[in-house]
């Protein structure tokens, strides 16, 4: 297998031993190698009398693809694993397991000695002792010794877990693999930005914006649900006034409610408009509560996500409110203590002033009495 880097300055080749070779196409020199046999090593086959690490069949890469920037290479082949390597550092970035289906060959890693006999593995031996005549005919193997296929209408050889082709997306954020289990797409983006449903020529983002300007909130939200574009759907839901939520929820079809709940669960975790989303939840449960109860098993994951978001928000807000209540109690008590202290200090000041006044009055009275006595003494002498 050979792959060319997008700029054409490097070529990668894979051999039957699991090695990756990087070549300079200008002068044909070898720039480096990557040992990938241990990385691609998968499960053992049914006809192997040993474990996967000592398997006799060849484990090799049969499909290679460079990323758009040429820094990484995607490799898949005769294994249940797909590997991504960093070319410059020569290291394995990640290994993906494409399937865990035990009905396929090449999944199990270890050897079970109970399934091995002198004639070979039990899975490859036909049992002619049990079953009716028709069953015997159906399960009888008429193929020649050593042949893996006899009648193409009947599969006697199990499918082997492998990857036929791997490709990177142009932006490098996704890659796809054509495997025994079908087409698999892996992406760094968790949400699909565009997944349309029930579209026609009039269902467009521009028409949804026009309906929003005309204050037809229910029609605009339903159109955004049909387009299934996350940014547009969030905008339409958050633009609905709180007084119009009841009429909007009443006009939304029941099969769109689950997607509205998913949006509400994400909004409760990320948006500061908590009361707005709580109004949505309360209105939906009031109007569509019976339908949600009937289809609770189908929407169990969605309802759990909303419940988890509400519980998380409740616990965080309750702890903040509890701390604030303790702080307010402390501040109010401090204010009362200050008021009591100021009143006590004012009373002590008044008492001290009255004492001083009393002392001053007594001194004046004693001085007057002394003067009177002095005047009386000369009169007595006369």
C-alpha positions in Angstrom: 0.0 0.0 0.0 1.3 3.5 -0.9 0.1 7.0 -0.1 1.4 10.4 -1.2 1.5 13.5 1.0 -0.8 16.3 -0.3 2.2 18.5 -1.2 3.9 15.7 -3.0 7.2 15.9 -1.1 6.8 12.5 0.7 5.6 9.0 0.0 4.6 6.4 2.5 4.6 2.7 1.9 3.6 -0.3 4.0 4.9 -3.9 3.8 3.5 -7.2 5.0 5.4 -7.0 8.3 3.5 -4.0 9.6 6.3 -1.5 8.9 5.7 2.0 7.5 8.4 3.5 5.3 8.7 7.2 4.4 10.5 8.1 1.2 11.7 11.3 -0.5 10.2 11.1 -4.1 12.9 13.4 -5.5 16.0 11.3 -4.9 14.4 8.0 -3.5 16.0 8.2 -0.1 14.5 6.7 3.0 13.5 9.4 5.5 12.3 7.2 8.3 10.3 4.2 9.5 7.6 3.4 12.0 7.3 -0.1 13.6 3.5 -0.7 13.5 3.2 -4.5 14.0 2.5 -4.3 17.7 0.1 -1.5 17.1 -2.0 -3.3 14.5 -1.9 -6.6 16.4 -5.5 -7.6 16.9 -7.2 -10.8 17.8 -6.5 -14.4 16.8 -8.3 -16.3 14.1 -10.3 -19.5 14.8 -7.8 -21.7 13.0 -4.9 -20.3 15.0 -3.5 -22.7 17.7 -1.8 -19.9 19.5 -2.5 -16.4 21.0 -2.9 -13.2 19.0 0.7 -12.0 19.8 2.0 -15.2 18.2 -0.5 -15.4 15.3 0.7 -16.9 12.0 -1.4 -14.8 9.7 0.1 -11.5 8.5 -0.9 -8.3 10.2 -0.2 -5.5 7.8 -1.6 -2.1 6.8 -3.5 -2.2 3.6 -4.8 1.4 3.5 -2.9 4.7 4.2 -4.0 8.3 4.1 -2.2 11.5 5.0 -3.9 14.4 6.8 -4.5 17.7 5.0 -1.5 19.3 6.7 0.8 16.3 6.1 1.7 15.9 9.8 -0.2 12.7 10.5 -1.0 9.5 8.7 -4.0 7.2 9.1 -3.4 3.5 8.7 -5.7 0.5 8.7 -5.6 -3.1 7.5 -6.0 -6.7 8.5 -6.9 -6.0 12.1 -9.7 -4.6 14.2 -7.5 -1.5 14.9 -7.0 1.7 13.0 -3.9 3.8 14.0 -3.0 7.4 13.7 0.7 8.2 13.7 2.6 11.5 14.0 5.1 11.4 11.1 7.8 13.8 12.4 7.9 12.3 16.0 7.4 8.7 14.8 4.9 8.0 17.6 1.4 6.5 17.8 -1.1 9.2 18.6 -4.2 7.0 19.0 -5.5 3.6 18.2 -9.2 3.0 17.5 -11.0 -0.3 17.8 -13.5 -0.6 15.0 -15.6 -3.4 16.5 -16.2 -5.8 19.4 -18.5 -8.2 17.5 -17.5 -11.6 18.7 -19.2 -13.3 15.8 -16.4 -12.0 13.6 -13.1 -13.7 13.3 -10.0 -11.9 14.6 -11.6 -10.4 17.8 -10.5 -12.7 20.6 -7.0 -12.2 22.0 -6.4 -15.3 24.1 -6.6 -18.9 23.3 -9.1 -21.1 25.0 -7.7 -24.6 25.3 -11.1 -26.1 25.8 -12.0 -25.3 22.2 -9.0 -27.1 20.8 -9.0 -30.8 19.9 -6.6 -33.2 18.2 -8.5 -32.6 14.9 -8.4 -28.9 15.3 -10.6 -26.1 16.7 -14.2 -27.1 17.5 -15.5 -24.2 15.5 -14.2 -25.7 12.3 -15.4 -29.2 12.9 -18.8 -30.4 11.6 -21.0 -32.4 14.0 -22.8 -35.1 12.1 -24.3 -36.8 15.2 -27.1 -34.6 16.2 -30.0 -32.9 14.4 -32.6 -33.9 11.9 -31.8 -34.8 8.3 -32.6 -31.4 7.0 -30.3 -29.9 9.6 -27.5 -32.2 8.6 -27.8 -31.2 5.0 -27.7 -27.6 5.9 -24.6 -27.9 8.1 -22.7 -30.5 6.1 -19.5 -29.2 4.6 -19.0 -30.6 1.1 -15.9 -28.4 0.4 -12.6 -29.9 -0.6 -9.9 -30.3 2.1 -8.0 -27.1 2.4 -10.6 -25.0 0.5 -12.2 -22.2 2.4 -15.1 -21.6 0.0 -17.2 -24.2 -1.8 -20.8 -22.9 -2.3 -20.9 -19.1 -2.6 -24.6 -19.1 -1.5 -23.6 -20.5 1.9 -20.9 -18.9 4.0 -18.9 -21.4 6.0 -16.0 -19.1 6.7 -16.8 -16.3 9.2 -16.1 -12.7 8.3 -12.8 -11.3 9.5 -12.6 -8.0 11.3 -10.6 -5.8 9.0 -10.4 -2.3 7.4 -10.5 -2.0 3.6 -10.0 1.7 3.3 -9.4 4.8 5.5 -9.7 8.5 4.5 -9.2 11.9 6.3 -11.7 14.7 5.7 -10.3 17.9 4.1 -10.4 19.9 7.4 -8.7 17.1 9.3 -11.4 16.9 12.0 -13.0 13.7 10.8 -12.0 10.5 9.2 -13.9 7.5 7.8 -13.1 3.8 7.6 -14.8 1.2 5.4 -14.6 -2.0 7.5 -16.3 -5.3 7.9 -18.9 -3.7 10.2 -19.7 -1.0 7.5 -18.8 2.6 7.0 -17.6 4.3 10.3 -17.1 8.0 10.7 -15.1 9.4 13.6 -15.1 13.1 14.4 -13.7 15.6 16.9 -17.0 17.5 16.8 -19.6 16.0 19.2 -22.6 17.7 17.7 -23.8 17.6 14.1 -24.2 21.2 12.8 -26.6 20.3 10.0 -28.9 17.3 10.0 -32.1 18.3 8.1 -35.5 16.7 8.5 -38.8 17.2 6.6 -37.3 19.8 4.3 -38.9 21.6 1.4 -38.0 24.7 -0.7 -39.5 27.1 1.9 -37.6 25.8 4.9 -34.5 28.0 5.0 -32.6 29.9 7.7 -33.6 33.2 5.9 -37.3 32.4 6.2 -36.8 31.5 9.8 -35.3 34.9 10.4 -38.2 36.6 8.7 -40.7 34.7 10.8 -38.8 35.7 13.9 -38.9 39.4 12.9 -42.6 39.1 12.3 -42.9 37.7 15.9 -44.2 34.3 14.7 -42.2 32.5 17.2 -43.8 29.1 17.0 -43.4 28.8 13.2 -39.8 30.1 13.4 -38.9 27.5 16.1 -40.5 24.6 14.2 -38.6 25.7 11.0 -35.4 25.7 13.0 -36.2 22.2 14.3 -36.8 21.0 10.8 -33.4 22.4 9.7 -31.8 21.0 12.9 -29.0 23.6 12.9 -27.9 24.0 16.5 -27.0 27.7 16.4 -30.2 28.7 14.7 -32.3 26.5 17.0 -30.7 28.0 20.1 -31.3 31.5 18.8 -34.9 30.9 18.0 -35.6 29.3 21.4 -33.8 32.1 23.4 -35.6 34.9 21.4 -39.1 33.7 22.5 -40.5 36.1 25.2 -41.4 34.4 28.5 -45.0 35.4 28.0 -45.1 33.6 24.7 -43.6 30.3 25.9 -47.0 28.8 26.7 -48.4 29.4 23.2 -45.2 28.2 21.5 -45.0 24.9 23.5 -48.7 24.3 22.8 -48.1 24.5 19.0 -44.9 22.4 18.9 -45.5 18.8 17.7 -44.8 16.1 20.3 -42.0 14.5 18.2 -40.0 17.7 18.5 -40.2 17.9 22.3 -37.3 15.6 22.9 -34.9 17.8 20.9 -36.2 20.9 22.7 -35.4 19.1 26.0 -31.9 18.4 24.8 -31.5 22.1 24.0 -32.9 23.1 27.4 -30.5 20.7 29.2 -27.5 22.2 27.4 -28.8 25.8 28.1 -29.2 25.2 31.8 -25.6 24.2 32.1 -24.1 27.0 30.0 -26.6 29.9 29.9 -27.1 32.5 32.7 -30.8 32.7 31.9 -31.9 30.1 34.5 -35.4 31.4 35.1 -36.0 31.4 31.3 -35.1 27.8 30.9 -37.0 26.8 34.0 -40.1 28.3 32.5 -39.6 26.2 29.4 -39.3 23.0 31.5 -42.3 23.8 33.6 -44.4 24.6 30.6 -43.4 21.5 28.7 -44.1 19.3 31.7 -47.5 20.9 32.2 -48.7 20.6 28.6 -46.9 17.4 27.4 -46.5 15.6 30.7 -48.8 12.7 29.8 -47.1 12.1 26.5 -43.6 12.2 28.1 -44.8 9.7 30.7 -46.0 7.3 28.0 -42.7 7.6 26.1 -40.5 7.9 29.1 -38.4 4.8 28.2 -37.6 6.1 24.7 -36.6 9.5 26.1 -35.0 8.2 29.2 -31.5 9.5 28.4 -32.8 13.0 27.5 -34.9 13.3 30.7 -32.0 12.1 32.8 -29.7 14.8 31.2 -32.3 17.5 32.0 -32.7 16.2 35.6 -28.9 16.1 36.1 -28.5 19.7 34.8 -31.3 20.9 37.2 -29.8 19.0 40.1 -26.3 20.3 39.5 -27.6 23.9 39.2 -29.8 23.5 42.3 -26.9 22.2 44.4 -24.6 25.0 43.3 -27.2 27.7 43.9 -28.3 26.3 47.2 -24.8 26.2 48.6 -24.3 29.9 47.5 -27.6 30.9 49.1 -26.8 29.1 52.3 -23.4 30.8 52.5 -25.1 34.2 51.9 -27.7 33.6 54.6 -25.0 32.9 57.1 -23.1 36.0 56.0 -26.3 38.1 56.4 -27.0 36.7 59.8 -23.4 37.6 60.9 -23.7 41.1 59.6 -27.1 41.7 61.2 -25.8 40.5 64.5 -22.8 42.7 64.2 -25.0 45.7 63.6 -27.2 44.9 66.7 -24.0 44.6 68.8 -22.8 47.9 67.6 -26.1 49.6 68.4 -26.1 48.1 71.9 -22.6 49.2 72.4 -23.3 52.8 71.3 -26.3 53.0 73.6 -24.3 51.8 76.5 -21.6 54.2 75.9 -24.1 57.1 75.6 -25.6 56.2 78.9 -22.2 56.0 80.7 -21.4 59.4 79.3 -24.6 60.9 80.6 -24.0 59.4 84.1 -20.5 60.8 84.2 -21.7 64.3 83.2 -24.4 64.2 86.0 -21.8 63.2 88.5 -19.6 66.0 87.5 -22.5 68.5 87.8 -23.3 67.1 91.2 -19.7 67.4 92.4 -19.6 71.0 91.0 -22.8 72.0 92.8 -21.5 70.5 96.1 -18.3 72.4 95.9 -20.2 75.7 95.3 -22.5 75.0 98.2 -19.5 74.3 100.5 -17.8 77.5 99.5 -21.0 79.5 100.2 -21.3 78.0 103.7 -17.7 78.9 104.5 -18.3 82.5 103.5 -21.4 82.6 105.7 -19.5 81.2 108.7 -16.8 83.8 108.2 -19.3 86.6 108.3 -20.9 85.2 111.4 -17.6 85.1 113.4 -16.9 88.9 113.5 -20.5 89.6 114.5 -20.1 87.2 117.5 -16.9 88.9 118.5 -18.6 92.3 118.5 
